[in-house]
Amino acid sequence: ILTEMAKADLAVLPYDSSSEGGSASATDALAVGLPLIVSPAEIFDDLRETVITAPAVPEQLAEAIIALLSDPERYQEFAGRSAAYARENAWRQVAGIFLAAL
């Protein structure tokens, strides 16, 4: 799935709300370095500095998508943020931090 996801230009997750503790779809998008546009739903609170937040309203999501895709510098910035987040939160990295604390 990640191989196919990596072929996309970006990911958009317009959840209205969620009772989940996290979003596997968001993690997958970040893992392959996709810029990510998310809704203000609580499920994305831990990602606010990494992603673009837009209301889960079709017109506003479309504006956010067009704005990102039409600005190559901003696009690269958010692709870099995604890749950095994935590196910092990779299992190997997290396990190393945990083991160092023991």
Backbone torsions as a table, in degrees:
resi	resn	phi	psi	omega
1	ILE	NA	-41.5	-178.0
2	LEU	-62.8	-35.0	178.3
3	THR	-61.4	-44.0	178.6
4	GLU	-70.0	-40.0	179.8
5	MET	-61.5	-38.0	-178.2
6	ALA	-63.5	-17.6	178.8
7	LYS	-77.9	-13.1	-179.0
8	ALA	-75.7	162.1	176.6
9	ASP	-85.1	-30.7	179.5
10	LEU	-165.6	172.5	176.1
11	ALA	-123.4	145.1	179.4
12	VAL	-130.2	123.7	-179.3
13	LEU	-126.0	89.9	-174.5
14	PRO	-92.2	52.8	179.1
15	TYR	-63.2	137.5	171.8
16	ASP	-74.2	-45.2	177.1
17	SER	-161.6	168.3	178.9
18	SER	-158.7	144.6	176.7
19	SER	-97.7	2.8	178.5
20	GLU	-73.3	159.3	177.5
21	GLY	-85.5	-13.9	180.0
22	GLY	-169.8	169.9	-177.7
23	SER	-115.1	113.6	176.6
24	ALA	-64.0	-34.7	178.7
25	SER	-63.2	-41.4	177.8
26	ALA	-64.6	-43.9	179.5
27	THR	-61.2	-41.9	178.3
28	ASP	-62.5	-44.5	179.9
29	ALA	-62.1	-43.5	179.0
30	LEU	-65.6	-37.2	-178.3
31	ALA	-61.7	-30.4	179.3
32	VAL	-99.5	9.1	174.0
33	GLY	77.7	23.5	178.7
34	LEU	-82.0	135.8	167.5
35	PRO	-59.3	143.5	-172.9
36	LEU	-128.0	129.2	174.9
37	ILE	-110.2	124.5	-177.8
38	VAL	-127.6	163.9	176.3
39	SER	-84.7	172.0	178.2
40	PRO	-72.7	5.4	-178.9
41	ALA	-53.8	143.6	-178.1
42	GLU	-54.7	-30.2	-176.8
43	ILE	-56.3	-22.5	-177.9
44	PHE	-102.5	6.5	-175.1
45	ASP	-55.7	-36.4	-179.1
46	ASP	-72.0	-9.2	-175.6
47	LEU	-108.2	1.8	-170.2
48	ARG	-53.6	-34.5	-178.9
49	GLU	-81.5	-8.8	-176.3
50	THR	-103.4	-25.8	-171.2
51	VAL	-119.5	172.2	173.4
52	ILE	-98.2	132.0	179.3
53	THR	-107.1	129.6	177.4
54	ALA	-139.4	145.9	178.1
55	PRO	-57.6	148.4	-179.5
56	ALA	-78.4	54.8	179.3
57	VAL	-120.5	125.7	-173.6
58	PRO	-48.3	-45.8	-177.7
59	GLU	-64.9	-40.5	-178.8
60	GLN	-73.7	-34.2	174.2
61	LEU	-64.9	-42.7	178.4
62	ALA	-60.6	-42.3	178.0
63	GLU	-61.9	-42.3	179.8
64	ALA	-65.1	-40.6	179.0
65	ILE	-64.3	-49.1	-179.3
66	ILE	-61.9	-43.5	179.9
67	ALA	-60.7	-43.3	-178.9
68	LEU	-68.4	-46.1	-177.2
69	LEU	-71.0	-19.9	-179.3
70	SER	-95.4	2.9	179.9
71	ASP	-126.3	89.2	-175.8
72	PRO	-56.4	-35.2	179.9
73	GLU	-66.8	-45.5	179.0
74	ARG	-66.5	-39.1	177.5
75	TYR	-57.7	-49.2	-180.0
76	GLN	-63.3	-37.4	177.6
77	GLU	-58.5	-47.7	-177.5
78	PHE	-75.8	-29.8	173.0
79	ALA	-64.6	-40.6	177.2
80	GLY	-65.2	-40.0	177.3
81	ARG	-61.8	-41.0	178.8
82	SER	-62.9	-48.1	-179.5
83	ALA	-62.7	-40.8	179.1
84	ALA	-64.2	-43.4	178.3
85	TYR	-59.8	-44.6	-179.3
86	ALA	-62.0	-43.0	178.6
87	ARG	-62.8	-46.0	-177.1
88	GLU	-67.5	-24.8	-175.9
89	ASN	-113.8	16.0	176.8
90	ALA	-65.8	149.5	-177.8
91	TRP	-54.5	-42.8	-178.6
92	ARG	-60.6	-42.4	179.3
93	GLN	-66.3	-47.4	-179.2
94	VAL	-64.0	-42.6	178.8
95	ALA	-63.2	-39.3	177.9
96	GLY	-61.6	-42.3	178.5
97	ILE	-64.3	-44.0	179.9
98	PHE	-63.1	-47.6	-178.7
99	LEU	-64.5	-35.1	178.3
100	ALA	-65.9	-27.9	-179.2
101	ALA	-78.0	-16.4	-178.0
102	LEU	-73.6	NA	NA
